[in-house]
Amino acid sequence: MPRDRIRPVLAWTLLAWALLAALAPMAGRAETPAPAGFPLEIRHAFGTTTIPARPQRVATVAWANHEVPLALGIVPVGFAAARFGDDDGDGVLPWVEARLQELGAEPPALFDEGDGIDFEAVAASRPDVILAAYSGLSRADYDTLSQIAPVVAYPETPWATDWREMIRLNSAGLGLQAEGEALIARIEGRIAGTLAKHPQLAGKSAMFVTHLDTTNLSLVSFYTTHDTRVQFFADLGLRSPQSVVAASADGSFSGQVSAERIDSFDDVDILVTYGSRDLFEAMRQDPLISHMPAVRDDALVMLGSDPLGTAANPTPLSIPWVLDDYVARLAEAAAGKAR
């Protein structure tokens, strides 16, 4: 259906759901007055959202927002199906599956976001709140979702919310701010305990390369300090090299440099990228990229399109799941034992 016809149809669908919600009690909806602290207001990039009472039915859209309620013991009525790193193809990443099992719950409705947000599926889940603190919502997306339920959007920039702010905003939307802060503290404690086993990482610089083509290594593309993968380096005791910091000055999420300027990366101690052993060998044999100290010294971490590679973009449940393996691989790279 053409996009100019989707929204009118969707508007009628949302109205129908709203009428059903008004006429029929929802499963699990509290009939008691709103608890202390409600109504509450949450500010975000699109304005201010008012949540009148503690939500009983929680839906999430976009990447990983469902991990916050799950970590706090709440099973959402629906969340986005995983499209990356899902090695068994069921739409649920392993750390999410493990948490559902801990809670004795089955996966709820999974929204197919392969072609954008499935507004009708979200509406069908009849949520009291929609969490989207880490997302790329457009204004139109936000307005449409707001016809279904109050929406917690990102604070400033699409896809720039780090894992702490994701927890803070989404837990605030649940009326569980204190529990959210306690969750952050637990994750930080887990990180600190893991780093204590790998003191060799302290002060090392790390760079996250987005893409390299084994058939054409003439360009080096990389994430800047605005990307959550690079921000996670700081949690792991690593710093961004000056070359990456300089490329971040204009607010971009990524940068690109010709391989002819490979000496601008002389200050990179560890290089992380997505790729196979073939890419590893191509980098080592390339007449330009092979001169990069991190490549020359085998200070490389090669990630795949698997759960570990996916978890390098940190989220509340993936951090504990991946932490030991990821930090161990970074430590091996720092010692020139790339694999």
HELIX and SHEET records of a PDB file:
HELIX    1   1 ARG A    3  LEU A   23  1                                  21    
HELIX    2   2 GLU A   67  ALA A   71  1                                   5    
HELIX    3   3 PRO A   94  GLU A  102  1                                   9    
HELIX    4   4 PHE A  119  ALA A  124  1                                   6    
HELIX    5   5 ARG A  139  SER A  146  1                                   8    
HELIX    6   6 TRP A  163  GLY A  173  1                                  11    
HELIX    7   7 GLN A  177  LEU A  195  1                                  19    
HELIX    8   8 PRO A  199  LEU A  201  5                                   3    
HELIX    9   9 THR A  228  ASP A  235  1                                   8    
HELIX   10  10 GLN A  242  ALA A  247  1                                   6    
HELIX   11  11 ALA A  259  PHE A  265  5                                   7    
HELIX   12  12 ARG A  277  GLN A  285  1                                   9    
HELIX   13  13 ILE A  289  HIS A  291  5                                   3    
HELIX   14  14 PRO A  293  ARG A  296  1                                   4    
HELIX   15  15 PRO A  307  ALA A  311  1                                   5    
HELIX   16  16 SER A  318  ALA A  334  1                                  17    
SHEET    1   A 2 LEU A  40  HIS A  44  0                                        
SHEET    2   A 2 GLY A  47  ILE A  51 -1                                        
SHEET    1   B 3 VAL A  58  THR A  60  0                                        
SHEET    2   B 3 VAL A 129  LEU A 131  1                                        
SHEET    3   B 3 VAL A 151  VAL A 152  1                                        
SHEET    1   C 2 GLY A  78  ALA A  80  0                                        
SHEET    2   C 2 ALA A 109  PHE A 111  1                                        
SHEET    1   D 5 SER A 254  SER A 258  0                                        
SHEET    2   D 5 ASN A 216  TYR A 223 -1                                        
SHEET    3   D 5 ALA A 206  ASP A 213 -1                                        
SHEET    4   D 5 ILE A 270  TYR A 274  1                                        
SHEET    5   D 5 LEU A 300  LEU A 303  1                                        
END                                                                             
